[in-house]
């Protein structure tokens, strides 16, 4: 007979990956401040290979509303600008021949509310994933009980997974609250 601890660990891993995915997704939602993580999905062809932007340039945030991209090779400026424009991140790059700048305009109140809605939708998706992990674990516990696991051991395992569920739902709420505060701060 299998140990219910295996399924508890699987549920924990699944819930943890939902939190990590949410954290990564929220980092790509701009909150009026310049964040270099918004450039993570951009790839540049560099010596015949598709490379992340950070592998071909130095990316900095000189102030709260600007990202500066300084290519390691000056000939890459045009390629980087095209990649930024084609990535649909919503910014028009400008360059002075050495550095590409992305300027973040201040967010309107309506746009802030839309971003909060988007964050909440992502949070709800994470909560659904966490609930699904709990449900899957409980179904496996019930199957183990049919295969001979004592009922009290099954109930203890269910209670443990419920505690995990509550803990990870609380983490989702905390991440959302922090991101909402960041977005709504003018």
Steps between C-alpha positions, in 0.01 A plus 500: 500500500622847410575772751262801490804721565598451134175660385532779756844582361364494144222739602755729671718506186201577281384780730853642520527506120167687482643764736823529298303535177281771654804685631660492155177608330448791739858614443423544130199723568632852506402714792604843382860438602775379272570130547764318299300176531256635242777437244551132595302353208694699236749294296768636266683315225864514610764312301239267352324417828192646665623651826320686779542876492699487824760280325584768241467822698520657842152591625462758776233724650660844545176636649153373589354557152787411267677185387838545334634225272865525403598237241842343537548549126388826341379321184229324709302822566277465192439130565406568865265784401323277246463223757349741755256642244400151380454371857184708556599611850344836419807724500677680221876489551717804440877498464789741488733271308635331813210443739137402437249653740148386582295760686199389703218755490307556823193278530150645494254402773296296252810312380599430863159345565531286186841376615358412843222301329761321291701417814191368676418279202852355511462450875173315450669272245764418761236431761327260260831317447550475875145368549552246223818375669307458826215319324739263323675414826171436681382273218823302529454473878148362452635246252769400752230457763317257272831315460535459877620830647339554844224762498662715768827508301302608194325777698835618643648515150196696377535744790870547421426575134226743607756683717733519200214629287417773751866597530548537124170684447620746765828544307303576183297761687818657639662517155185658353473754782862605454465533122170689532663742744792544259265570207272740685785702653537817297 
